[in-house]
Amino acid sequence: MSHNYATPLTPEKRLARVLARIPVDWTLNLDRQPSSTGTGQWRARLGMPGQDAPEWTRPHDTMVDALEAAWRQARTALNAG
């Protein structure tokens, strides 16, 4: 009998998944700012052709979290327009 268990996404798989969703003609900006913990905080934004530059995401502990937030932000902007 086989079992179908979902395996958790590793940070590498999460990064590959979000990068695969971003169209090639969009711009991607990443920013890492120093933080009090010494690890840095990541911000991201995705620019769509023909639109003004979007706002940066709020700071996140990991780059993947910031990219996923930027993707959600861009998707919301597309659905609104």
C-alpha positions as CSV (number, residue, x, y, z in Angstrom):
1,M,0.0,0.0,0.0
2,S,1.5,3.4,-1.0
3,H,1.2,6.5,1.1
4,N,0.9,10.0,-0.3
5,Y,2.4,12.3,2.2
6,A,3.1,15.9,1.4
7,T,6.7,16.8,1.9
8,P,7.4,20.2,3.3
9,L,9.0,22.7,0.9
10,T,12.6,23.4,1.5
11,P,13.8,27.0,1.1
12,E,15.3,26.1,-2.3
13,K,12.1,24.6,-3.6
14,R,10.1,27.6,-2.3
15,L,12.6,29.9,-4.1
16,A,12.4,27.9,-7.4
17,R,8.6,27.9,-7.2
18,V,8.2,31.7,-6.8
19,L,10.9,32.5,-9.4
20,A,9.2,30.2,-11.9
21,R,6.0,32.3,-11.5
22,I,7.6,35.6,-12.3
23,P,7.3,36.5,-16.0
24,V,10.6,37.2,-17.7
25,D,9.7,40.8,-18.7
26,W,9.1,41.8,-15.0
27,T,11.8,43.5,-13.0
28,L,12.8,42.0,-9.7
29,N,14.5,44.1,-7.0
30,L,15.9,42.7,-3.7
31,D,17.3,44.7,-0.8
32,R,18.9,43.4,2.3
33,Q,19.1,45.9,5.2
34,P,21.1,45.5,8.4
35,S,19.0,44.6,11.5
36,S,19.6,44.6,15.2
37,T,20.0,40.7,15.2
38,G,22.8,41.0,12.7
39,T,21.2,38.7,10.2
40,G,19.6,41.4,8.0
41,Q,16.1,41.9,6.8
42,W,15.0,41.3,3.2
43,R,12.7,43.4,1.1
44,A,11.6,42.8,-2.5
45,R,9.5,44.3,-5.3
46,L,8.3,43.1,-8.7
47,G,7.9,45.7,-11.4
48,M,5.4,45.0,-14.2
49,P,5.9,46.5,-17.7
50,G,4.1,49.8,-18.3
51,Q,3.4,50.4,-14.6
52,D,5.0,52.5,-12.0
53,A,7.5,50.9,-9.6
54,P,5.6,49.2,-6.8
55,E,6.2,49.7,-3.1
56,W,8.8,47.5,-1.4
57,T,7.5,44.7,0.8
58,R,7.8,45.0,4.5
59,P,11.1,43.6,5.9
60,H,11.2,39.8,6.1
61,D,13.8,37.5,7.8
62,T,14.4,35.5,4.6
63,M,14.7,36.3,1.0
64,V,12.1,33.7,0.0
65,D,9.6,35.2,2.4
66,A,10.2,38.7,0.8
67,L,9.9,37.3,-2.7
68,E,6.6,35.5,-1.9
69,A,5.2,38.7,-0.4
70,A,6.2,40.7,-3.5
71,W,4.5,38.0,-5.7
72,R,1.3,38.3,-3.6
73,Q,1.5,42.1,-3.8
74,A,1.9,42.0,-7.6
75,R,-0.9,39.4,-8.0
76,T,-3.2,41.7,-6.0
77,A,-2.3,44.7,-8.2
78,L,-3.0,42.6,-11.4
79,N,-6.4,41.4,-10.1
80,A,-7.3,45.0,-9.1
81,G,-6.5,46.4,-12.6
